[in-house]
Amino acid sequence: MSRILVVEDNADLAAGIEYNLTLEGYDVRVADDGRNAISTAQEWQPDLILLDLMLPGVDGYHVLQQIRGNGNRVPVIILSAKGEEADKVRGFRLDADQYVTKPFGILELLERVAALLRRAARDADHASTTLSFGDVSIDLGSRSVTRGGSAVALTPKAYELLLALVRRGGVVASRADLLKEVWGYGAFIMTRTVDSHIAELRRKLDDPNNPRHIITVWKVGYRFED
């Protein structure tokens, strides 16, 4: 399921976009200001961002600049009432993928989203499909993991949990975040499921007594350290 971050401070418009994207089967989150958008993009790692420009506090241009400055190549569609050529040029110079002026048709927007996600998937096919840390290697294509050249058997959820941590690049993930991302549970459901799978990962890929890669953040959750 592709993840889409909607950055829009107009609550009614954001709700409408979220509703239609959800109907199409996307996992959607909404950020109503620039600072929230930057932190969500870093922590959640969406597959595509819909970005308004006129936001309270930090504007959309700064949000895009910050995202690209962090090396994030996620596709970005700017949605803005600012339709002047200079505004569009500025957006493209900051490496936006598309610029859509308001008002816009929801069907056209959905087609743009689908097309960009297809393009991103094709690009990913030509990119490296291997992640590694220490003596551990993760082959994304085959969903296989090795340590020191030897295959490591992980349960499907342990594998997804590992990817969720590694892809955050050191950003702390709460148990609630991990439950929702890996298991699909709501944030209000708390179990020891995450802890038991973390123990499995440490036992097979780290040092369970003195972990170097899968680190506990006291009273918060976990983070990955390369």
JOLIN-V459663 format. One record per pair of residues at least 12 apart in sequence whose ideal C-beta (glycine too) atoms are under 7 Angstrom apart, sorted by sequence separation. I is the first residue (numbers start at 1). J is the second residue. D is the distance in whole Angstrom. If there is no record, write none. Layout:
# JOLIN-V459663
i=I j=J d=D
i=I j=J d=D
This chain:
# JOLIN-V459663
i=6 j=18 d=6
i=18 j=30 d=6
i=51 j=63 d=6
i=64 j=76 d=6
i=100 j=112 d=7
i=129 j=141 d=4
i=135 j=147 d=6
i=202 j=214 d=5
i=213 j=225 d=6
i=51 j=64 d=6
i=78 j=91 d=5
i=135 j=148 d=5
i=201 j=214 d=6
i=212 j=225 d=7
i=98 j=112 d=6
i=145 j=159 d=7
i=164 j=178 d=6
i=176 j=190 d=7
i=179 j=193 d=7
i=29 j=44 d=6
i=175 j=190 d=7
i=179 j=194 d=6
i=14 j=30 d=5
i=143 j=159 d=6
i=178 j=194 d=5
i=198 j=214 d=6
i=4 j=21 d=6
i=161 j=178 d=6
i=164 j=181 d=5
i=14 j=32 d=7
i=60 j=78 d=7
i=78 j=96 d=5
i=83 j=101 d=4
i=164 j=182 d=6
i=97 j=116 d=6
i=175 j=194 d=5
i=76 j=96 d=5
i=77 j=97 d=6
i=81 j=101 d=7
i=34 j=55 d=5
i=76 j=97 d=6
i=77 j=98 d=5
i=78 j=99 d=5
i=79 j=100 d=5
i=80 j=101 d=6
i=81 j=102 d=4
i=161 j=182 d=5
i=4 j=26 d=5
i=6 j=28 d=6
i=8 j=30 d=7
i=33 j=55 d=6
i=35 j=57 d=6
i=75 j=97 d=5
i=78 j=100 d=7
i=80 j=102 d=6
i=160 j=182 d=5
i=9 j=32 d=5
i=33 j=56 d=5
i=34 j=57 d=5
i=35 j=58 d=5
i=77 j=100 d=6
i=79 j=102 d=6
i=1 j=25 d=7
i=2 j=26 d=5
i=3 j=27 d=5
i=4 j=28 d=5
i=5 j=29 d=5
i=6 j=30 d=5
i=7 j=31 d=5
i=8 j=32 d=7
i=9 j=33 d=6
i=33 j=57 d=5
i=34 j=58 d=3
i=198 j=222 d=6
i=1 j=26 d=7
i=2 j=27 d=7
i=34 j=59 d=6
i=38 j=63 d=6
i=49 j=74 d=6
i=51 j=76 d=6
i=53 j=78 d=6
i=79 j=104 d=7
i=157 j=182 d=6
i=1 j=27 d=5
i=5 j=31 d=6
i=34 j=60 d=7
i=37 j=63 d=5
i=41 j=67 d=5
i=48 j=74 d=6
i=51 j=77 d=7
i=54 j=80 d=7
i=68 j=94 d=6
i=157 j=183 d=7
i=47 j=74 d=7
i=48 j=75 d=5
i=49 j=76 d=5
i=50 j=77 d=5
i=51 j=78 d=5
i=52 j=79 d=6
i=53 j=80 d=4
i=68 j=95 d=5
i=34 j=62 d=6
i=38 j=66 d=5
i=42 j=70 d=7
i=46 j=74 d=6
i=51 j=79 d=7
i=52 j=80 d=6
i=34 j=63 d=5
i=38 j=67 d=7
i=50 j=79 d=6
i=53 j=82 d=6
i=61 j=90 d=6
i=65 j=94 d=6
i=7 j=37 d=4
i=64 j=94 d=5
i=41 j=72 d=7
i=5 j=37 d=7
i=64 j=96 d=6
i=17 j=50 d=7
i=61 j=94 d=6
i=5 j=40 d=6
i=77 j=112 d=6
i=131 j=166 d=6
i=5 j=41 d=6
i=161 j=197 d=5
i=5 j=44 d=7
i=77 j=116 d=7
i=158 j=197 d=5
i=162 j=201 d=6
i=157 j=197 d=6
i=161 j=201 d=7
i=3 j=44 d=7
i=5 j=46 d=4
i=75 j=116 d=4
i=4 j=46 d=6
i=7 j=49 d=6
i=158 j=200 d=5
i=3 j=46 d=4
i=4 j=47 d=7
i=7 j=50 d=7
i=9 j=52 d=7
i=158 j=201 d=6
i=178 j=221 d=7
i=3 j=47 d=5
i=4 j=48 d=5
i=5 j=49 d=5
i=6 j=50 d=5
i=7 j=51 d=5
i=8 j=52 d=5
i=177 j=221 d=7
i=2 j=47 d=4
i=7 j=52 d=6
i=75 j=120 d=5
i=172 j=217 d=5
i=2 j=48 d=7
i=4 j=50 d=7
i=9 j=55 d=5
i=174 j=220 d=6
i=175 j=221 d=5
i=9 j=56 d=6
i=174 j=221 d=4
i=7 j=55 d=7
i=172 j=220 d=6
i=173 j=221 d=5
i=165 j=214 d=7
i=172 j=221 d=6
i=173 j=222 d=6
i=154 j=204 d=7
i=173 j=223 d=7
i=172 j=223 d=5
i=152 j=204 d=5
i=171 j=223 d=7
i=7 j=60 d=7
i=152 j=205 d=6
i=170 j=223 d=6
i=170 j=224 d=6
i=170 j=225 d=6
i=7 j=63 d=7
i=168 j=224 d=6
i=165 j=222 d=6
i=147 j=205 d=6
i=166 j=224 d=5
i=165 j=224 d=4
i=48 j=113 d=6
i=48 j=116 d=6
i=48 j=117 d=6
i=136 j=205 d=5
i=47 j=117 d=6
i=47 j=120 d=7
i=134 j=213 d=6
i=133 j=213 d=6
i=20 j=106 d=5
i=24 j=110 d=6
i=20 j=110 d=7
i=133 j=226 d=5
i=4 j=113 d=7
i=2 j=117 d=5
i=45 j=167 d=6
i=43 j=168 d=7
i=43 j=171 d=5
i=42 j=171 d=6
